[in-house]
Amino acid sequence: MRWLAPFHPSTAAVAGVAVHAWWHGYTYLCLAHHASLSFYTLDDEAPTPTGCEAAPVRVRQVRLHARVLAMEAVRRARGPDALLVLTDHPTPRLVRIEPRGTWDVHTVQVWDLHLAGRTAAELGLGLAVELEGADGAPGRWVLAHVYTGQVRLLSLDTKQNWDARLDDVVLIASVVLARKPSTPAMLALLTVSTAAASQGQPVLTFHTIHAARHALRPVPWSDAEPSSSVPIPDADAFGAHYLVALPADAGGGVLLFCEHSVFFVPPPTIAARGVGTKPAPKRARPSPPALQHTSLAQGGQVVAACVLPTSMYPVLYAMADGSLFVMQGPWAPSAGAARFDVRCLARGLSVPAGPHALTPLSDQIVVLASATSDSHLGLVDRGWHSIHTWPHAGPVLDLAIAAPAAGPAAPPRLLRACGAPPAYCLQLLSHALPTMLHAEGAAPECIDLYACHTPSPSGLHTTALVAVYTHEAHVYDASLVLRSAVAGRVVYAAGVGGHPLLVTRTHIEWQDKTWAPEAEVVAAYAAGDHVLIGLHGGRVVLLRASASTGLTVVSEQVLRAEVACVWLGDDVLVGLWDASVIRLAVPTLHTKQTWTQVAPSVPSCVLLHAWVPESPPGLVLGTVDGRVLVLDGETVAHSLQLRGSRVRCEPCALDVLGLRGTGLLLGTRTDAGLLYAVGGQWQYSPWPAHGVDALVRVYLPRSPALHCAVLAHARLTLHSVTGVQQDHVTTAPLGAEAPTSVSLASEHAVVALWDEDATRGRVALCDRRSLEHRAEMVLPVPERPSCVHVARINETEHVFLGTGYVTTAGTAPTSGRVIVGRLDGTHIEMLGALDVPGHVLGVAYVPHYIVAAVDAQVHTYAWDADARCLHPVARWGCAFMASCIAAHESTIVVGDAMHSLTVLHIEADGTLRELARDLDPYWTTAVGIYDVAGQEYVGADIAMNMFVAQRLALPESAPREAWSHVMRRTTAFHYGDMVNRLVRASEGCVYVGAAAGGVGMLTDLAPHDAQVLGYLQEALASETCSVDGVPWAVWRTLRTDTREAPPLGVIDGEFVRGFLTCDEAQRASILTAAQRLAHDAACREALHETALRSLLSRLP
């Protein structure tokens, strides 16, 4: 059983609309992402779940079991607006959503739009909603187009719902016209004509809705013309592609955008006369009205447009190249060219995701939703001014693991190559605390850091920071200004009575007084006016600090083992070298409690900590090997593993971060972060920088923020922590150069880059931590680098590159090269290359051989280092196309575009032998090696499915092989997004890069955990329902053109964690159902809320 969880969310946006009179009567922005809806405040005074904050603040996120195609809001004169969401999985549906209660939504109605045997539409996909209601009208109409040649018409008030056939099969664009009272509902359709005289040419026609016959009735645009189509000049008609409906106050009608011009088309004359009226007498018929049009200085394709709600109704439109324009009327029929005022507001903006991705929220505020770049909330005035940005880097093109995970507490850093024309980038992804830098300074050879605090009427105040060196210590103020230096090796420092207390191995200094013990000091801790000292020989001494008497002994105690660490609060805690912890009374130091061998290794810090105010404090201890244990009584409630040694802990209040309770700042010699609990579930947010030597809390006057001083990379820095969100992204823009492939060397990232416009390819060398450019190797024009791989041969890092020669723009390469290079410091040296008869789509190195996917074949090459040349060794033929490969030792997995995945073995002589083949072929997009020992391999297909296929084990009596050529699928499910890349992190763990920008993770679960979560998942699926009405099992069902199978072997982490957000009654119902499903007592015992919260907190 596998655990599927998101590592980085899908940030592509599809549409954005404003919904009025929702929660508390305020207006909110709804931003539709790939498979979810996010609601944001638009008013600074609007309440939020955590209090009033500056807008926009996300107040609600709604997960859907489907992908969002389009979204529109239906305005209502009374009551809240209705939200219409068009989805496409497993069948097209239209969902009507309205608010309920506080921060909740409910589904009013779901329309199933499925038509068996129909082909999905490729153009004009989406929704068209009637702009305004009218007196006496039968209801507001909605048009949905998801199948070629058909549209669905729905009346929101009369509940009519039927399909209408189109005269012209291909629909390019559609709108529902705004109407005045006593006029019929009317549609404008831009279709590809099938008439003999205009076949293949886009035509604009108007139609009324014939509800009784479930049909669309064509309406002549003019009484003087027998044809129902608008007479657009042929030169413009072939470039027609977009429609905008104008408000009724502007006369109705539509704007028709062509490639180099725009036409204002008034509504048909029948709209003015009404339904059922007779046409005017022949002699009285006017000549057809002249179309008002203007030429566009910049031609191109309009992706999205909207009408701004001002008195002149200007039209804002966005182009496919990222340009944004505003067009001003007047919108009235006239002869000849029009005097439209067209102004460019911005260039190089994000490209909207589609027709529903540019929406006005007011007369000047607009939301731009993009699936390929950042989404924006912008102000339209004399130009474009971005008010708020939702970051999105575009589809994931490639993925690499920049730093491996060291347990759940230290998630990996991933290098992601992503983007779409015209903006690409590299990104480092990690889960980290968001911080802000305030001050910094150099601290060469500094080895440790301590903070000295002084109590004041307003709370604690940091008076000094002590930076420890080998033979001295530097004392800084809280702004990192150096104040003094003291001699000697300091092992502990704190503030006592408003003065720094400095502890060395031999003595303690405070003010002008010194206290020298008989034995070596091994640990110290100060609180209030008391100081606790641990001495060599197992002795602990409690001192009192007084301005008159100095440091005096209060009491002392000899313990059974050497002292490792001490802590002083209402009681005393002492961690011993025998992995035990003893609790002593203050001030007598008499033993109150003992935890015998509670630590897995020697404790480095201990404390009593209450995570929430009403709970009793429990023991928390860190160890010298980087582990942290949280105890509930005598049992371990939570544990995590940090990288580095000697954990240090410091409590911090979480209210300044918008959370309740108290967390712990943790630090080792490598890692640092914040451990906290939310709703009974443990969370850990690492510090964004790696290589942290020390982290201490800093209290600044008149500042309630959480400040920290950090020692890292020989620098001392002061930061404020601004939240606990876990997504941390470092971005390096690449402009128009597409990163086709990335691979990691020990110190650098090697990136293959291709500029389509300049037909130029190169290989760039970047720092793998900062992504700064270091060097490059430019390829001869025109040669497209398609794949890159870094491997170490004889202690030298080599670069292997696969390319394809580009001969004609827009055509696929028919030949290419396999290139071998060497990393020499910060330079790439080309060693040799070999021309190959095909486009190299994948390259990898296995011991002694280079493997390349070349069109429909897999080739192996031997590298002669002395002669600097490649020698072909063997080849193996695919069924269609070797689109992707993955290698580990002598095993190669090939993604055949038509035959799923095939497992090959490289023999000692370089020949290829087929080991196994998946027997359920479909168009493969990515493959990977999941578990070498278990002979399991992972793949993904174009239907957005993922699977793990395993070779069947043969009986022990088999003469030669232990594994069969036949494979069976141990895991199969619908992932919900197009998977572009699968990267192996470790045995039984892969990361998934997808088209909507998200990164997911698939990893093995322990058998008991899998059983427990399987029961919980089944109970959740039966007891809850998603907003779109799609059951979980239906959403995750694997579907291709030839097969349909329910989800197998997967626990959906995002779905299962939804249990934590259910209300108390729902959780009780879910647990009852899960316990009823469980067959053994151990699982039933684990199916309780506390145990489940603990289990879910341990999972990534």
Order of alpha helices (4+ residues) and beta strands (2+ residues): beta-beta-beta-beta-beta-beta-beta-beta-beta-beta-beta-beta-beta-beta-beta-beta-beta-alpha-beta-beta-beta-alpha-beta-beta-beta-beta-beta-beta-beta-beta-beta-beta-beta-beta-beta-beta-beta-beta-beta-beta-beta-beta-beta-beta-beta-beta-beta-beta-beta-beta-beta-beta-beta-beta-beta-beta-beta-beta-beta-beta-beta-beta-beta-beta-beta-beta-beta-beta-beta-beta-beta-beta-beta-beta-beta-beta-beta-beta-beta-beta-beta-beta-beta-beta-beta-beta-alpha-alpha-beta-beta-beta-alpha-alpha-alpha-alpha
